[in-house]
Amino acid sequence: MPLSWDEQRKLDEIERSLSSDDPTFAAKVTIDRVRRSRVRIAGGMLVLGAVVVVVGLIVTLGVVAVGVVIVVAGLLTVAGGGVLLMRALQGVTSG
């Protein structure tokens, strides 16, 4: 949902105030940096989830119940990472 004219004006005013009060912090905190961070976190979740799935499959050879729990946890992590990645990339393309 787009911001109203008044909300956008207030947001711009806050941004200018922040830039003048603390230019170093304002330079560090940009929307592009936040989006890149979200993409990195989502990618990390995907990799971690894949590793957990493989470990779960190996554990399943020994103790089936424990292995299944680990695999399910890994799949949920992969799914969560995928959702976060799609949302982060959607923000990059629309922003």
Backbone as ProteinMPNN parsed JSONL, in Angstrom:
{"seq_chain_A": "MPLSWDEQRKLDEIERSLSSDDPTFAAKVTIDRVRRSRVRIAGGMLVLGAVVVVVGLIVTLGVVAVGVVIVVAGLLTVAGGGVLLMRALQGVTSG", "coords_chain_A": {"N_chain_A": [[0.846, -1.165, 0.0], [0.7, 2.137, -0.944], [2.221, 5.095, 0.479], [0.478, 7.871, 1.956], [0.33, 11.315, 0.846], [0.933, 13.036, 2.962], [2.103, 11.275, 4.832], [4.365, 10.478, 3.383], [5.688, 12.922, 3.185], [6.28, 13.407, 5.9], [7.967, 11.222, 6.385], [10.105, 11.812, 4.636], [10.982, 14.135, 5.869], [11.883, 13.141, 8.343], [13.961, 11.545, 7.402], [15.711, 13.492, 6.288], [16.327, 14.874, 8.63], [17.632, 12.891, 10.123], [19.84, 12.435, 8.457], [21.161, 14.881, 8.677], [21.656, 15.048, 11.433], [23.151, 12.717, 12.116], [25.218, 11.799, 9.981], [26.95, 9.648, 9.408], [25.723, 7.331, 10.467], [23.341, 7.439, 8.995], [24.322, 6.959, 6.439], [25.113, 4.343, 6.687], [22.757, 2.925, 7.158], [20.771, 1.991, 4.89], [18.089, 1.314, 2.615], [18.778, -0.438, 0.592], [20.942, -1.789, 1.664], [19.714, -3.136, 3.783], [18.004, -4.812, 2.351], [19.871, -6.394, 0.927], [21.016, -7.69, 3.084], [18.856, -9.207, 3.974], [18.579, -10.962, 1.822], [20.983, -12.376, 2.021], [20.631, -13.637, 4.525], [18.394, -15.256, 3.975], [19.482, -16.908, 1.977], [21.426, -18.195, 3.48], [19.777, -19.608, 5.236], [18.624, -21.401, 3.434], [20.853, -22.952, 2.66], [21.668, -23.974, 5.158], [19.356, -25.414, 5.846], [19.372, -27.365, 3.822], [21.689, -28.767, 4.486], [20.924, -29.76, 6.984], [18.838, -31.454, 6.201], [20.274, -33.42, 4.763], [21.884, -34.435, 6.834], [19.841, -35.417, 8.451], [18.85, -37.458, 6.799], [21.008, -39.188, 6.813], [21.085, -39.857, 9.54], [18.692, -41.17, 9.697], [19.234, -43.686, 8.74], [20.183, -45.0, 10.94], [18.552, -44.441, 13.341], [15.312, -44.268, 12.871], [13.08, -42.629, 13.716], [14.256, -40.344, 14.912], [15.767, -39.407, 12.767], [13.747, -38.746, 10.937], [12.506, -36.6, 12.235], [14.606, -34.745, 12.203], [14.93, -34.406, 9.432], [12.443, -33.284, 8.759], [12.63, -30.882, 10.187], [14.746, -29.733, 8.775], [13.583, -29.483, 6.216], [11.55, -27.651, 6.788], [13.121, -25.456, 7.44], [14.368, -24.992, 4.969], [12.093, -24.35, 3.457], [11.223, -22.039, 4.816], [13.451, -20.378, 4.372], [13.27, -20.191, 1.597], [10.838, -18.812, 1.275], [11.484, -16.391, 2.574], [13.552, -15.562, 0.874], [12.19, -15.206, -1.574], [10.461, -13.108, -0.83], [12.349, -11.156, -0.177], [13.685, -10.778, -2.616], [11.542, -9.925, -4.139], [11.098, -7.452, -2.991], [13.431, -6.182, -3.826], [13.129, -6.028, -6.604], [10.767, -4.576, -6.846], [11.31, -2.265, -5.487]], "CA_chain_A": [[0.0, 0.0, 0.0], [1.54, 3.335, -1.001], [2.043, 6.08, 1.547], [-0.243, 9.088, 1.592], [1.233, 12.446, 0.62], [1.358, 13.533, 4.268], [3.028, 10.295, 5.402], [5.612, 10.558, 2.626], [6.334, 14.173, 3.583], [6.836, 13.201, 7.24], [9.081, 10.292, 6.24], [11.209, 12.566, 4.04], [11.474, 15.062, 6.901], [12.654, 12.329, 9.295], [15.189, 11.15, 6.719], [16.601, 14.659, 6.233], [16.774, 15.154, 9.995], [18.61, 11.865, 10.466], [21.05, 12.682, 7.665], [21.883, 16.045, 9.198], [22.074, 14.787, 12.817], [24.164, 11.659, 12.177], [25.419, 11.378, 8.595], [27.619, 8.345, 9.341], [24.694, 6.319, 10.659], [22.413, 7.493, 7.863], [24.972, 6.334, 5.287], [25.176, 2.898, 6.928], [21.417, 2.347, 7.178], [20.036, 2.267, 3.665], [17.159, 0.24, 2.288], [19.491, -1.429, -0.221], [21.756, -2.606, 2.575], [18.785, -4.001, 4.498], [17.542, -5.84, 1.405], [20.979, -7.331, 0.69], [21.149, -8.486, 4.301], [17.768, -10.187, 3.978], [18.893, -11.981, 0.822], [22.044, -13.216, 2.599], [20.044, -14.461, 5.581], [17.559, -16.273, 3.333], [20.386, -17.864, 1.345], [22.018, -18.982, 4.555], [18.768, -20.553, 5.708], [18.494, -22.459, 2.424], [22.019, -23.834, 2.759], [21.578, -24.659, 6.447], [18.274, -26.392, 5.758], [19.816, -28.479, 2.978], [22.642, -29.553, 5.281], [20.157, -30.468, 8.02], [18.131, -32.547, 5.527], [21.245, -34.483, 4.487], [22.225, -35.05, 8.129], [18.675, -36.197, 8.857], [18.79, -38.679, 5.991], [22.061, -40.088, 7.309], [20.665, -40.334, 10.857], [17.567, -42.079, 9.476], [19.768, -45.037, 8.543], [20.379, -45.6, 12.257], [17.346, -44.305, 14.167], [14.348, -43.709, 11.927], [12.254, -41.57, 14.296], [15.089, -39.145, 15.081], [16.099, -38.942, 11.425], [12.568, -38.105, 10.335], [12.344, -35.295, 12.899], [15.666, -33.864, 11.697], [14.609, -34.098, 8.034], [11.31, -32.343, 8.755], [13.162, -29.582, 10.607], [15.514, -29.215, 7.649], [12.664, -29.063, 5.156], [10.904, -26.403, 7.228], [14.126, -24.399, 7.316], [14.492, -24.698, 3.53], [10.869, -23.659, 3.044], [11.273, -20.681, 5.375], [14.463, -19.629, 3.633], [12.735, -19.907, 0.266], [9.835, -17.748, 1.395], [12.205, -15.143, 2.852], [14.276, -15.172, -0.33], [11.224, -14.665, -2.539], [10.009, -11.797, -0.354], [13.467, -10.209, -0.27], [13.908, -10.472, -4.029], [10.393, -9.152, -4.592], [11.358, -6.086, -2.542], [14.509, -5.622, -4.646], [12.637, -5.722, -7.943], [9.719, -3.565, -6.817], [11.794, -1.06, -4.812]], "C_chain_A": [[0.9, 1.239, 0.0], [1.215, 4.294, 0.151], [1.217, 7.254, 1.047], [0.775, 10.221, 1.434], [1.787, 12.951, 1.947], [2.353, 12.578, 4.931], [4.383, 10.338, 4.699], [6.393, 11.813, 3.004], [6.996, 14.03, 4.946], [8.051, 12.276, 7.186], [10.302, 10.987, 5.647], [11.832, 13.526, 5.048], [12.334, 14.313, 7.929], [13.986, 11.934, 8.671], [16.193, 12.303, 6.634], [17.168, 14.979, 7.607], [17.846, 14.154, 10.424], [19.921, 12.101, 9.727], [21.845, 13.866, 8.2], [22.403, 15.802, 10.616], [23.226, 13.787, 12.897], [24.41, 11.108, 10.773], [26.103, 10.014, 8.458], [26.61, 7.213, 9.485], [23.742, 6.278, 9.473], [23.013, 6.843, 6.623], [25.01, 4.812, 5.441], [23.81, 2.23, 6.799], [20.66, 2.801, 5.928], [19.14, 1.076, 3.367], [17.847, -0.829, 1.45], [20.328, -2.351, 0.656], [20.876, -3.589, 3.353], [18.319, -5.133, 3.593], [18.642, -6.857, 1.111], [21.171, -8.244, 1.897], [20.07, -9.557, 4.361], [18.028, -11.303, 2.98], [19.971, -12.923, 1.357], [21.493, -14.155, 3.668], [19.203, -15.58, 4.973], [18.422, -17.328, 2.643], [21.055, -18.763, 2.37], [21.041, -20.01, 5.113], [18.589, -21.706, 4.725], [19.64, -23.463, 2.537], [21.965, -24.636, 4.052], [20.504, -25.743, 6.415], [18.665, -27.601, 4.922], [20.793, -29.373, 3.737], [21.902, -30.37, 6.34], [19.389, -31.639, 7.402], [19.078, -33.716, 5.266], [21.633, -35.194, 5.78], [21.062, -35.914, 8.61], [18.549, -37.494, 8.087], [19.84, -39.691, 6.453], [21.651, -40.681, 8.649], [19.525, -41.343, 10.715], [18.035, -43.519, 9.267], [19.94, -45.756, 9.879], [19.106, -45.606, 13.075], [16.304, -43.552, 13.336], [13.591, -42.515, 12.502], [13.042, -40.264, 14.433], [15.432, -38.555, 13.717], [14.952, -38.222, 10.76], [12.355, -36.723, 10.93], [13.377, -34.306, 12.359], [15.376, -33.462, 10.247], [13.467, -33.096, 7.952], [11.781, -30.958, 9.171], [13.964, -28.943, 9.475], [14.629, -28.723, 6.525], [11.925, -27.773, 5.518], [11.865, -25.219, 7.124], [14.311, -24.002, 5.853], [13.272, -23.922, 3.048], [10.85, -22.219, 3.558], [12.287, -19.809, 4.661], [13.986, -19.266, 2.236], [11.711, -18.786, 0.28], [10.517, -16.405, 1.649], [12.952, -14.643, 1.618], [13.336, -14.585, -1.376], [10.742, -13.282, -2.121], [11.111, -10.746, -0.476], [13.712, -9.814, -1.717], [12.747, -9.691, -4.617], [10.575, -7.685, -4.194], [12.442, -5.42, -3.371], [13.969, -5.206, -5.988], [11.562, -4.651, -7.935], [10.2, -2.243, -6.234], [12.706, -0.362, -5.656]], "O_chain_A": [[1.771, 1.368, 0.86], [0.115, 4.302, 0.703], [1.25, 7.591, -0.136], [1.931, 10.095, 1.838], [2.974, 13.26, 2.049], [3.336, 13.021, 5.525], [5.426, 10.245, 5.347], [7.617, 11.772, 3.129], [8.129, 14.471, 5.141], [9.049, 12.518, 7.864], [11.421, 10.769, 6.113], [13.049, 13.709, 5.08], [13.388, 14.802, 8.335], [15.023, 11.982, 9.333], [17.384, 12.112, 6.881], [18.345, 15.316, 7.738], [18.852, 14.537, 11.02], [20.995, 11.979, 10.315], [23.076, 13.849, 8.175], [23.474, 16.293, 10.97], [24.171, 13.987, 13.661], [23.868, 10.062, 10.415], [25.856, 9.299, 7.487], [26.637, 6.249, 8.72], [23.379, 5.201, 9.001], [22.288, 6.236, 5.834], [24.946, 4.08, 4.454], [23.726, 1.079, 6.37], [20.005, 3.843, 5.915], [19.405, -0.039, 3.816], [17.531, -2.011, 1.584], [20.407, -3.554, 0.408], [21.256, -4.743, 3.553], [18.246, -6.284, 4.022], [18.372, -8.056, 1.052], [21.455, -9.432, 1.745], [20.342, -10.691, 4.756], [17.732, -12.465, 3.258], [19.882, -14.136, 1.167], [21.85, -15.332, 3.71], [19.29, -16.727, 5.409], [18.12, -18.518, 2.721], [21.225, -19.96, 2.14], [21.422, -21.139, 5.423], [18.422, -22.854, 5.135], [19.42, -24.674, 2.514], [22.192, -25.846, 4.043], [20.719, -26.855, 6.899], [18.33, -28.734, 5.269], [20.726, -30.598, 3.636], [22.221, -31.538, 6.564], [19.298, -32.704, 8.012], [18.727, -34.869, 5.517], [21.704, -36.422, 5.815], [21.273, -37.016, 9.118], [18.181, -38.522, 8.655], [19.588, -40.895, 6.479], [21.844, -41.875, 8.882], [19.407, -42.266, 11.522], [17.309, -44.461, 9.582], [19.854, -46.982, 9.941], [18.628, -46.671, 13.465], [16.416, -42.343, 13.132], [13.472, -41.488, 11.834], [12.531, -39.194, 14.099], [15.392, -37.338, 13.536], [15.15, -37.205, 10.096], [12.054, -35.776, 10.204], [13.047, -33.151, 12.09], [15.56, -32.302, 9.878], [13.522, -32.159, 7.156], [11.376, -29.962, 8.572], [13.863, -27.737, 9.248], [14.885, -27.67, 5.943], [11.702, -26.914, 4.665], [11.462, -24.113, 6.763], [14.399, -22.816, 5.535], [13.407, -22.946, 2.31], [10.504, -21.294, 2.823], [12.022, -18.641, 4.376], [14.26, -18.171, 1.744], [11.713, -17.918, -0.593], [10.177, -15.402, 1.021], [12.98, -13.443, 1.348], [13.657, -13.572, -1.997], [10.627, -12.384, -2.955], [10.85, -9.597, -0.831], [13.924, -8.638, -2.012], [12.951, -8.871, -5.512], [10.247, -6.783, -4.965], [12.385, -4.212, -3.599], [14.312, -4.13, -6.479], [11.439, -3.892, -8.897], [9.574, -1.207, -6.456], [13.228, 0.684, -5.27]]}, "name": "protein", "num_of_chains": 1, "seq": "MPLSWDEQRKLDEIERSLSSDDPTFAAKVTIDRVRRSRVRIAGGMLVLGAVVVVVGLIVTLGVVAVGVVIVVAGLLTVAGGGVLLMRALQGVTSG"}
